[in-house]
């Protein structure tokens, strides 16, 4: 049984978790996903227990990705339609190199076994001990990033809803900015463009980790997506629905002029 595989070969949810398998499916279907590897829950737990052989095995697989890296949890029962675990399991952005990956894996394993995460599991009817798979990917340096819903998550209207900000998408996901808001119908026509108030941008630090940098008022109120980028996002929404099915919650980023898919999961709740 392989405990580490290239992300595109992650097919077993029981081993690698929903996030890894979902991204693996995206790669196999030609969607634009940053390169990475999938780690099974067993090897993540072994690294958290400071097992030398497992630490060396992870280093061998992660090394070719270089750095910096994004290290994200992929628990077996994470990102489902009834329980997303959003905010419960740790994500570590800008892990500088393979030398810091073992520490990152330990932190993620402990976050999934924290009191708050276990309490959340019980609240959604999960009483088994978590198996914490992890996805390790090359970290992007995006000009803009955010989230997109393939159906309006508030009203249930059949339209794409996009929230976007400058830099890393954590600014949107963590709620530290008022993001730009866009609505697009299924034909790709833009129904609404609403500038946000993006007073900060989340950037990577050279030594690892991230920082919130203040931006000018002009940039804070300037829309961060143009018509071509909105068209690409609309197309990505359709491609994700063809691969995964309807009602998707997508995380994306634009880096070097290329649109990337970072995550695609079921919308936990809609207004319908």
N, C-alpha and C positions, 0 to 999 in steps of 0.2 A: 504494500500500500504506500503510494507516494504521499509524503507529507508536505511537499512544496512542488508547485507546478507553474509554468508560465500562465499568465492570467487567461489567455485564450484557450487553455486546456482545462480550466476549472469547470467541471460539469456536475460534481457531487455536492449537493447542498449540505448533506449530513457531515461532510468533511470540511468544506471550505466556507459555508455560509451563503446566505442569499445574495449579499452584495457582490462577492467574488464571482459567483455563478452567473449573476445577471450581467456583470461586465464581461465575463467570458463569452456569454451568448452574443453580446453586442459586437465583440471583436470578430467572432465567427460569422456574423451577418454583415460585416463590413462597416460598422459604425465607427466613428473616429474617437478612439479611447487612448489615453496616454499609456505607454508600455509599462508593464508591471508583472508581479508574481503574486500567487495566492498561497497563503500559509494555512495549514489545517489547525483546528483547535488544539490537537494533541501536541504539535510542535510549539505552538505559542505558549501553552502551559509549561512545557519542558524548558523553554527559554526563561520563562518567569521564575522557574525553580532553579535557574543558573546551571542547567545541564550543559556541560562543555560540548558534547557531540552535537547537540541540537543547535547551539549557538554557532558552531562552525558550519553546519549544514545551511543555516539561514544565510550566513555571510557569503557562502559560495554562490548562492542563487541571487542574492540581492546585489552583490558586487558589480556585475555588468551594467546595472542601471545607473551607476555613478551616483551623483548627487547634485542638488539636494533632492529629498524624497518626501512624499506624502504617505503617511502610515495611518490607515483607517481600519476600524473594527469591522468585522463581517461575521457577527454571531449567527449561529445556525437559525435562530428564530427571529432575527432582526429583519426590518424592512418589509413586513407583511402588510396585508390590507387592513388587519385589525389591530396591529401593534407595530409602530415604526421604530420605537426605541430612540426617537430623535432626542438628542441631548443627554442620553443616559450613558452611552459608550464613547470613550475618548477618541478624538481624531487629532493627530499630531502633524502639523504642516511644517515644512522646511527642516526636516531632520537632515543635518548637513551631509552625512556620509554613512557608509555601512557600519562604521565603528560605533555609531550611536543607536543603531537599530535595535539591539538587544534591550537597551534601557527603554526605548519607546514601546516595544512589545510588552514588557513587564508592566508599564503604566497602563496600557490598554487592557491587559488581562485583569489587573486590579480594579480598573474602573467598572468592568462588567461584573465584578464580584463585590462591588461596594454595597453598602446598606441601601442606598437610594435605588440602585439598579435592581437589587433583589426585591425590594418593596414594589417597584414598578412591575416586575415579572409576576409577582403574586396578584397584583391588582388586575392584570390582564389574563389571569388564569393559567400562568406558567409556573409550575412548581419544581421543575427539574433544574439541576445545576447547569449553568450555561457552558456551551462549547464555543470558545471565542476564536473564530478564524480571523485572519487579518489580510488586508490587501496592501501591498507596498508598490507604489508607482513613482515614476519620475515626476517631480513637482513642476508645474507650469508657472510662468511669470506672466499672468494675464493682464491685458489692458482693461478688460471688463469681464464680469462673471455674475452669476446669479442663479435663479431658479425659474422653472417654467412648468406650468400645469397644462395638460392637454384638454382639460375641461375646467370651467370656472369652479374653483373649490368652495366658493361661498354661495353662489347662486345655482350652480349646476348647469349653467348655460353652456351650450356646445360651442366653445371658443377657446383659443389658447390665451393664457394669462402669463405674462413675463414680468419678473421683477429683477432689476439689474443695478449694478453699481460699478465704480472703478476698482481695479485691482482684484485681489483674491475675493472669492465669493463668501468668505466668512463674514464679511461686512453685512451681507444680506441675511445669511443663515442665522447669525448671532443677534441680529436686530440692532446693530449699532449705527445704522443709517436709515433714513427714509428713502427706499430705493425708487428709481424710475419705475413707472408702471405702464405696461402696454397690454392692449387686447387686440387679438388678430382672429379673424374668422377662418373657417376651414379652407377657403379659397386662397388665403394668404393676404387678404386685404386688411390693412391696419385700421382698427376701429377706434383706438384711443392711444394717445401718447401723453403721459402725465409726468413731467419732471419731478424728481424727488428732491431731497435735501441731503446731499452726500458730503457731509462736512469732513469726513475722514476717509482714508483709503488704507486698506490692510496690505502691507508689503512684507516680503521676506527680508530677514536680516542676514548679512554675510556670515555671521557666526552661528546661525540657526535660530529657529523661532520666527515670530512675526512681530510687527510693530504697527500701531495705528498712527498714521501721519495726517496732519491737518492739510486740507486743500483750500485753494482760493474760493471765495464766494462765487465767482463766475463759474468755476469748474463744478462746484457743489450743485449748482442749479442747471447745469448743462446736460442735456440728454446724452447718455453714453453709448447709444446704439443708433446706427444709421439704417436706412431702408434696406440696404443689401444684407446687413447682419440680421435684421428682423426676418427677411425672407429665408435666410439660411436656418434660423431658429424654427420658423414655421415648417420648413422641410424636415428638420431633425425631429420635430414633434410627430409628424406623420410616419417617419421611418421607425421611431420608437414604438408607436402604436402597432405597426405591422409586425414588429418582432415580439413585443411583450403583451400586446392587448391594449384595451382602452383605459382611460382614467389614470394617467401616469404623472408622477411627480419627478421632475428631471432637474439635476444640477449640471451646469454647463460653464464653460470658460472659453474666452477667445484670447489666444496667445500667438504672436507672430502672424497675425492675420488669418489664423485657422481656428474654426470652431471645434471644440472637443466636448464629448459627453463624459461627465465625471460620475454620474449615478443616475439610475432610473428605477423607481420603485412605485408601487401602487399608492394612489392617494388614500390616506387613512380615512378621511371623512370628506363628503361632499354635501352640498346643500340640497341634494335631491331627496 
